Amino acid sequence: MSKKLPTVSGRNAVQTFVKLGFKVRLGKGDHVVLQKDHRVFTVPLHKTLKKGTLRKIIKIAGLTVEEFNDAL
């Protein structure tokens, strides 16, 4: 498996996190708040997420890059 981050939009990232069991808590403006257990984080709905932003969101979600890539 590769640790390389894919280029994804904010909407694709949200769909992937929902597939992994996260619930959409709130969507206001150009951000969506996701939650699972005690992990709460925000995903911006940009056309393309920056690599650092996506990596940080994945880390806050308690996932590895490989787990995220597999769920895409």
C-alpha positions as CSV (number, residue, x, y, z in Angstrom):
1,M,0.0,0.0,0.0
2,S,1.1,3.5,-0.7
3,K,1.2,6.4,1.8
4,K,0.7,8.8,-1.0
5,L,-2.3,11.1,-0.6
6,P,-4.8,11.2,-3.4
7,T,-6.1,14.5,-4.8
8,V,-9.7,14.7,-3.7
9,S,-12.4,17.3,-3.4
10,G,-13.9,18.2,-0.1
11,R,-17.2,16.5,-1.2
12,N,-15.3,13.2,-2.1
13,A,-13.5,13.3,1.3
14,V,-16.9,13.7,3.1
15,Q,-18.3,10.8,1.2
16,T,-15.3,8.7,2.1
17,F,-15.6,9.5,5.8
18,V,-19.3,8.7,5.8
19,K,-18.4,5.3,4.2
20,L,-16.1,4.8,7.1
21,G,-18.9,5.4,9.7
22,F,-18.6,9.1,10.4
23,K,-21.9,11.0,10.7
24,V,-22.5,14.5,9.2
25,R,-23.3,16.7,12.2
26,L,-23.6,20.0,10.5
27,G,-23.1,21.6,7.1
28,K,-23.0,25.3,7.0
29,G,-21.5,27.4,4.2
30,D,-18.5,25.7,2.6
31,H,-17.6,23.4,5.6
32,V,-19.1,20.1,6.9
33,V,-18.6,18.9,10.5
34,L,-18.2,15.1,10.9
35,Q,-18.3,13.1,14.1
36,K,-17.7,9.5,15.2
37,D,-17.5,8.8,18.9
38,H,-15.5,11.6,20.5
39,R,-13.7,12.6,17.2
40,V,-15.2,15.8,15.7
41,F,-13.6,17.6,12.7
42,T,-14.4,19.9,9.9
43,V,-13.9,19.3,6.2
44,P,-13.9,22.3,3.8
45,L,-15.8,21.8,0.6
46,H,-13.1,23.0,-1.7
47,K,-12.7,21.7,-5.3
48,T,-9.3,20.3,-4.2
49,L,-8.1,19.8,-0.7
50,K,-4.5,20.6,0.0
51,K,-2.3,17.7,0.9
52,G,-1.5,19.0,4.4
53,T,-5.1,19.8,5.1
54,L,-6.2,16.3,4.1
55,R,-3.4,14.6,6.1
56,K,-4.4,16.6,9.2
57,I,-8.1,15.7,8.8
58,I,-7.2,12.0,8.4
59,K,-5.0,12.2,11.5
60,I,-7.8,13.8,13.6
61,A,-10.2,11.1,12.4
62,G,-7.9,8.5,13.8
63,L,-7.2,6.9,10.5
64,T,-4.1,6.1,8.4
65,V,-3.6,7.3,4.9
66,E,-3.8,3.6,3.8
67,E,-7.2,3.2,5.4
68,F,-8.5,6.4,3.8
69,N,-7.1,5.4,0.4
70,D,-8.7,1.9,0.7
71,A,-12.1,3.5,1.4
72,L,-12.0,5.8,-1.6
